């Protein structure tokens, strides 16, 4: 049986030799060096600018916004399909195609269209869109779960929760094309209910407000979202050169 290199006496650690003492000091030095490296790496992954910018964008998209009838809509209040389209109309579109301010003309507002090269590409006053935004949804097939006879008079189909086995993957759905995760360059979506390992049906938007409004109206009228929809995302990427921050937002 191997003897311990140190022993405890009255709560104190006593090393049996000078070699053991040196070994303990070396291990202690390596441990502190590891902590220093870990701290440097963790701090380099995020910056104060990125933290404040992320919180600012999150606040803008989550705070309540007024609709035409003086009711408010916010991200946390989106429950039904109608709520989602109201959120897109009164929150997302307004933030996506808002008004910027000219510092040289007494803070007078002017539209982004006055800058031909930045037409529709400027968001939140000083950030640039990297590519047009897009909508994406993941769906499941009909009749993917057994329906009890007692419910036949109320429902004629049953739609199961999301899984890869019951996902709807036809090439097209209401003029939107199905694209895989590799085609979109995305990763799995981890939600509260499930993890979605798919790309889904994609509707690309543009840099023009009027066209985007018409596109959203068409999707709403054509019932693009229904009982078979399991997750819907609005995605875009922006860069803020003043803060040197690149952000991908879903």
C-alpha positions as CSV (number, residue, x, y, z in Angstrom):
1,X,0.0,0.0,0.0
2,X,1.3,3.4,-1.0
3,X,1.8,5.9,1.8
4,X,0.4,9.4,1.5
5,X,2.9,12.2,0.7
6,X,1.4,14.4,3.3
7,X,-0.6,14.0,6.5
8,X,-3.0,16.2,8.5
9,X,-2.5,17.1,12.1
10,X,-4.9,19.3,14.0
11,X,-6.3,20.7,10.7
12,X,-2.9,21.5,9.3
13,X,-1.3,19.9,6.2
14,X,2.3,18.9,6.8
15,X,4.5,17.6,3.9
16,X,6.9,14.8,4.6
17,X,9.7,16.0,2.4
18,X,11.1,19.0,0.5
19,X,10.3,17.3,-2.8
20,X,6.6,17.1,-1.8
21,X,6.6,20.7,-0.9
22,X,8.0,21.7,-4.3
23,X,5.5,19.5,-6.1
24,X,2.6,21.1,-4.2
25,X,3.9,24.6,-5.0
26,X,4.2,23.7,-8.7
27,X,0.6,22.3,-8.8
28,X,-0.6,25.5,-7.1
29,X,1.2,27.7,-9.6
30,X,-0.3,25.6,-12.5
31,X,-3.8,26.0,-11.0
32,X,-3.5,29.8,-10.7
33,X,-2.1,29.9,-14.3
34,X,-5.1,28.0,-15.5
35,X,-7.5,30.4,-13.7
36,X,-5.8,33.4,-15.3
37,X,-6.0,31.8,-18.8
38,X,-9.6,30.9,-18.3
39,X,-10.5,34.4,-17.2
40,X,-8.8,36.0,-20.2
41,X,-10.5,33.6,-22.6
42,X,-14.0,34.2,-21.1
43,X,-13.6,37.9,-21.1
44,X,-12.4,38.0,-24.7
45,X,-15.5,36.2,-25.9
46,X,-17.8,39.1,-25.0
47,X,-17.4,42.8,-24.8
48,X,-19.1,45.6,-22.9
49,X,-20.3,47.1,-26.2
50,X,-21.8,43.8,-27.3
51,X,-23.5,43.3,-24.0
52,X,-25.2,46.7,-24.0
53,X,-26.0,46.5,-27.8
54,X,-27.6,43.1,-27.3
55,X,-29.7,44.3,-24.4
56,X,-30.7,47.4,-26.3
57,X,-31.9,45.4,-29.3
58,X,-33.7,43.0,-27.1
59,X,-35.5,45.8,-25.3
60,X,-36.7,47.4,-28.5
61,X,-38.2,44.2,-29.8
62,X,-39.8,43.1,-26.5
63,X,-41.2,46.4,-25.2
64,X,-45.0,47.2,-25.8
65,X,-45.9,49.1,-29.0
66,X,-49.2,50.7,-29.8
67,X,-51.5,49.5,-32.5
68,X,-54.1,51.6,-34.4
69,X,-56.9,50.9,-31.9
70,X,-54.7,52.1,-29.0
71,X,-54.1,48.5,-27.8
72,X,-50.5,47.4,-27.2
73,X,-48.7,44.4,-28.5
74,X,-45.4,43.1,-27.3
75,X,-43.3,40.0,-27.8
76,X,-44.4,38.4,-24.5
77,X,-48.1,38.8,-25.5
78,X,-47.8,36.9,-28.8
79,X,-49.9,33.8,-28.3
80,X,-52.2,33.4,-31.3
81,X,-51.4,33.5,-35.0
82,X,-53.3,36.9,-35.2
83,X,-51.0,38.2,-32.4
84,X,-48.0,37.2,-34.5
85,X,-49.0,39.1,-37.6
86,X,-49.9,42.1,-35.5
87,X,-46.5,42.0,-33.9
88,X,-44.9,41.8,-37.3
89,X,-47.0,44.7,-38.6
90,X,-46.7,47.1,-35.7
91,X,-43.3,46.2,-34.2
92,X,-41.0,44.5,-36.6
93,X,-41.8,46.5,-39.7
94,X,-41.6,49.8,-37.9
95,X,-38.2,48.9,-36.3
96,X,-36.9,47.5,-39.5
97,X,-37.9,50.5,-41.6
98,X,-37.8,53.3,-39.1
99,X,-36.6,56.9,-39.3
100,X,-33.0,58.0,-38.8
101,X,-31.8,61.4,-37.8
102,X,-29.5,63.8,-39.5
103,X,-27.0,65.2,-37.0
104,X,-26.1,68.1,-39.3
105,X,-29.6,69.5,-39.8
106,X,-30.8,70.1,-36.2
107,X,-32.0,66.5,-35.6
108,X,-34.6,66.7,-38.3
109,X,-35.8,63.2,-39.3
110,X,-35.4,62.0,-42.9
111,X,-36.0,58.7,-44.5
112,X,-33.2,56.2,-45.3
113,X,-34.3,56.4,-49.0
114,X,-32.5,59.8,-49.2
115,X,-29.3,57.7,-49.1
116,X,-29.4,55.6,-52.3
117,X,-26.6,53.3,-51.3
118,X,-28.2,52.6,-47.9
119,X,-31.8,52.4,-49.1
120,X,-33.7,50.1,-46.7
121,X,-30.5,48.7,-45.2
122,X,-30.2,51.0,-42.2
123,X,-31.9,49.8,-39.0
124,X,-32.0,51.3,-35.4
125,X,-30.5,54.6,-36.7
126,X,-26.9,53.5,-37.0
127,X,-26.8,49.8,-37.8
128,X,-26.6,48.1,-41.3
129,X,-28.5,45.0,-42.4
130,X,-26.3,42.3,-43.7
131,X,-28.6,40.8,-46.2
132,X,-32.4,40.9,-46.4
133,X,-34.4,39.6,-43.4
134,X,-36.4,36.4,-43.7
135,X,-39.3,34.4,-42.2
136,X,-38.9,30.7,-41.5
137,X,-41.3,28.1,-40.2
138,X,-41.1,24.4,-39.4
139,X,-44.3,22.3,-39.9
140,X,-45.6,18.8,-39.2
141,X,-47.8,16.6,-41.4
142,X,-51.5,15.9,-40.9
143,X,-52.9,12.7,-39.3
144,X,-49.7,12.2,-37.4
145,X,-51.4,11.0,-34.2
146,X,-54.4,8.8,-33.4
147,X,-57.8,10.5,-33.1
148,X,-60.2,9.2,-30.5
149,X,-63.7,8.3,-31.9
150,X,-65.3,10.6,-29.3
151,X,-63.7,13.6,-30.9
152,X,-64.7,12.8,-34.5
153,X,-67.6,15.3,-34.4
154,X,-65.3,18.1,-33.3
155,X,-62.0,17.4,-35.2
156,X,-61.3,15.6,-38.4
157,X,-57.6,15.4,-38.0
158,X,-54.9,15.1,-35.4
159,X,-51.5,16.9,-35.5
160,X,-48.7,15.6,-33.4
161,X,-45.9,17.5,-31.6
162,X,-42.8,18.2,-33.6
163,X,-40.3,15.4,-34.3
164,X,-38.2,14.6,-37.3
165,X,-40.3,11.6,-38.2
166,X,-43.6,13.7,-38.6
167,X,-42.0,16.8,-40.1
168,X,-43.6,18.2,-43.3
169,X,-40.9,18.3,-45.9
170,X,-42.5,18.7,-49.3
171,X,-40.5,20.8,-51.7
172,X,-42.9,23.7,-51.6
173,X,-45.6,25.0,-49.3
174,X,-47.7,28.0,-50.5
175,X,-45.0,29.3,-52.7
176,X,-42.3,29.0,-50.1
177,X,-39.4,26.6,-50.6
178,X,-38.2,24.0,-48.1
179,X,-34.6,24.4,-47.3
180,X,-32.3,22.2,-45.1
181,X,-30.1,23.4,-42.3
182,X,-27.0,23.1,-44.4
183,X,-28.5,25.2,-47.2
184,X,-29.4,27.9,-44.7
185,X,-26.2,27.7,-42.7
186,X,-28.2,27.4,-39.4
187,X,-28.1,25.2,-36.3
188,X,-30.8,23.5,-34.3
189,X,-33.3,25.7,-32.6
190,X,-33.7,25.0,-28.9
191,X,-37.1,26.1,-27.6
192,X,-39.0,25.6,-24.3
193,X,-41.1,22.8,-25.8
194,X,-38.8,21.1,-28.2
195,X,-35.5,21.2,-30.2
196,X,-36.1,21.7,-33.9
197,X,-33.5,20.0,-36.1
198,X,-34.6,21.4,-39.4
199,X,-34.4,24.3,-41.8
200,X,-38.0,24.8,-42.8
201,X,-39.9,26.9,-45.3
202,X,-38.4,30.3,-46.0
203,X,-40.0,33.5,-47.1
204,X,-37.3,36.1,-47.9
205,X,-38.2,39.8,-47.4
206,X,-36.6,42.8,-49.0
207,X,-35.2,46.2,-48.1
208,X,-38.4,48.0,-49.1
209,X,-41.1,48.7,-46.6
210,X,-44.1,48.6,-49.0
211,X,-43.0,45.3,-50.5
212,X,-42.5,43.7,-47.1
213,X,-45.9,44.9,-45.9
214,X,-47.6,43.3,-49.0
215,X,-45.6,40.1,-48.4
216,X,-46.7,39.8,-44.8
217,X,-50.3,40.6,-45.8
218,X,-50.2,37.9,-48.4
219,X,-48.8,35.3,-46.0
220,X,-51.5,36.2,-43.5
221,X,-54.3,36.0,-46.0
222,X,-53.1,32.7,-47.4
223,X,-53.0,31.1,-43.9
224,X,-49.3,30.5,-44.2
225,X,-49.3,29.8,-40.4
226,X,-51.9,27.2,-39.1
227,X,-52.3,24.3,-36.7
228,X,-49.5,22.4,-38.4
229,X,-46.9,25.2,-37.7
230,X,-44.6,24.3,-34.9
231,X,-42.1,27.2,-34.8
232,X,-41.8,30.5,-36.8
233,X,-38.7,32.7,-36.8
234,X,-37.9,36.2,-38.0
235,X,-34.2,36.3,-38.7
236,X,-31.7,39.0,-39.7
237,X,-28.1,40.0,-39.2
238,X,-26.8,43.5,-38.5
239,X,-23.5,45.3,-38.0
240,X,-22.8,48.4,-36.0
241,X,-19.5,50.0,-37.2
242,X,-19.4,52.5,-34.4
243,X,-19.3,49.8,-31.8
244,X,-17.6,47.2,-34.0
245,X,-20.4,44.7,-33.2
246,X,-21.8,42.0,-35.5
247,X,-25.1,40.5,-34.3
248,X,-27.3,37.7,-35.7
249,X,-30.9,38.1,-34.4
250,X,-33.8,35.6,-34.3
